[in-house]
Amino acid sequence: MIGFAIRPMRALSRFRLLLLCAAAVSSHSGKARAQAVDYGTLEQIFGEPITTSVTGKPQRASDVPGDLVIITQDEIRRSGATDIPGILQFVTGIDVRQYSFGDAEVGIRGYNSVPNPRLLVLVDGRQVYLDDYGYVAWNTIPVQLNEIRQIEVVKGPASALFGFNATSGVINIVTYDPLLDNINSADVSGGTQGYGGGDAVGTLHWGRTAGVRVSLGGWTANGFDSRAGTEDAVAPRYGSFNIDARWQVAPNILLRASAGVTDARAERFIDTNDDERQNRLNFWRVGAAADTGLGALDLDIYRNQAVTNYGFGGLVNDTDDVFVAKLSDILKPGADSTVRLGVEYRNNGIAFQIKSSGAASYDTYSADAMWDWQIAPYLDLTNAVRLDHLVLHDTGALIPSPGRSRAIYNATTLTEPSFNSGLVIQLSDDDTARITAARGLQLPSLFDFALQIPFGSLNYLGSPSVVPTSIWDAELAYDRRIGALDSVLTTALFWQLNTDLIANPSTGSVIEVNGETDLETANVGSSYEVGVELGLRGKSNGGFRWNVSYSYSTIHDDITASVASLPLALGNYDSGTPLNKVILGAGYSHGRWEFDVQSRYQSRYLDSITGPRGAQPITINNYVTVNARIGCRLSAHLTIAGSVQQLNAPRQFETGGDYIERRFIAKATWVY
């Protein structure tokens, strides 16, 4: 089952929650630990997952001033999935499109595309979103599924809380704390399509003041069949190593450090001549948290580097660098108020080689503030604002084009505000309502700003004049706990307006110059969406669990007519978003055994396919996916499981990419 747990303790006040949070934070040393939240203890107390991602303080999932779904480690295990997109496909409102073995695009509430620049993905708050094209390479995240405590899905714009590109939503992958948790496991798995993999996670503690978690893992496979009916020439693979450390140097000071590296390859999301996309990523991160007389201070510094080869005989590759330094402070001006203040500096740079070479980068200076005010025991208001100032830089040769000069690129600046507001109303012990409003920002990617590709008589050009897409969003949500069924009913009605939509050079403006054609990035119009989501999930004392959900969204575009006629254009958001999605799931646990099945129905939509004639539209018809898993705990340490993905069909088209084929996976897990 995917979603947050049943919440039986609704009558507890938020003030009592804060007292219990303080007790859980200090449970290991007798003194308060700066920012070390004992998630496990709090989950046992309240019967539902706890998050700190939205406001910075511990909150029950049901108290968050936004639409939040938390996928727990138990749900990750029972899914039988081998990667994160495989887990997310059974979450209401999420659209997962798998284009090949190891390559997928994930969207929230429509507007999914290749690539998708609208979803911000984090690991413990560190960005893994790539700023070159603007997308997430899911097969490069250096995290093993066994070391994930929970996956937090925030639906709707959250730029004021998380920064640029948190426009359709945020996915934050939260790992176990190496200081508070003791995770030691090893997996080995194998299956059809030549799949074989394994991973190991180990934790080492030095008393109660220091801990280190180390993980490594990888897999290889043969891939799926292409639309031509032949097996992909690209053999996908994945390998990663990650280390995460905590040191409680004093009762009120916590130091953090982590680093990781990933090497992965998969068939590219646009299939031409079986080219592959190779990713080599590494990161390092350091931070410190301190409880002081000025509040709870937190310093976070990290650097990501991604070297990507997109194929085409080695002519298309780039190096994407991200450096981020941010400082935040959480204050308690009163028993009913929490204030978070923050500043951030980031530098995003890319060096690319596409028949010619060059480099582009931007500096962003940001300031944000959040105020969470418990107006009454049953009423909580959260307001957040953020201001981002961007300065663009560009070096290297420019393709001659009217009105362009190096000075224009290097004089480009952007200053944009964003906000998030949420009102949580506790109507009764069993009924909760939320009203939210937001303005988010989709930043142009570095290629949108500064791409330079000469391709015969065609020139693909970024534009320094392109501006961010603004996303305005409003939502009304209502949740009800149904005691007779031991279940929770969730409902949400949302409206969204997108202005200044960004079209990449292949679908942007067209300029004829001296017998050559310049295709430029451009802002091309607006779009709005209306949607509804309904869900019911529950469990029984006899070991049964179930979930059912329905989501509907319709999009209406108003963009440049010439752009709307192109198959990859943003004008296809309306026909490129499925209207209806239905998810059904059931499970049963008895003694050593677990049985789970999940199914998803998705209505037709328009995708695109690339071949000898270039990009062409293709209709993906209605389809159903059914996944199942059986697990057996043979001993206190050893569990074996078998799972099947796409049980209902040997293969089917779910995107304009490869066939998606039925897969059988066997896994043995040793926990110690």
Buried (B, 14 or more C-beta within 10 A) or exposed (E): BBBBBBBBEBEBEBEEBBEBBEBBBBEBBEEBBBBBBBBBBBBEBBEBBBBBBBBBBBBBBBBBBBBBBBBBBEBBBBBBBBBBBBBBBBBBBBBBBBBBBBBBBBBBBBBBBBBBBBBBBBBBBBBBBBBBBBBBBBBBBBBBBBBBBBBBBBBBBBBBBBBBBBBBBBBBBBBBBBBBBEBBBBBBBBBBBBBEBBBBBBBEBEEEBBBBBBBBBBBBBBBBBBBEEEBBEBBBBBBBBBBBBBBBEBBBBBBBBBBBBBBBBBBBBBBEEBBBBBBBBBBBBBBBBBBEEEBBBBBBBBBBBBBBBBBBEEEBBBBBBBBBBBBBBBBEEEEBEBBBBBEBBBBBBBBBBBEEEBBBBBBBBBEBBBBBBBEEEBEBBBBBBBBBEBBBBBBBEBBEBEEBEEEBBBEBEBEBEBBBBBBBBBEEBBBBBBBBBBBBBBBBBBBBBBBBBBEEEBBBBBBBBBBBBBBBBBBEBBBBBEEEBBBBBBBBBBBBBBBBBBBBBBBBBBBEEEEBBBBBBBBBBBBBBEBEBBBBBBBEEEBBBBBBBBBBBEBEBBBBEBBBEBBBBBBBBBBBBBBEBBBBBBBBBEEEEBBBBBBBBBBEBBBBBBBEEEBEBBEBEEBBBBBBBBBEBEEEEEBEBBBBBBBBBEEBBBBBBBBBBBBBBEBBBBBE
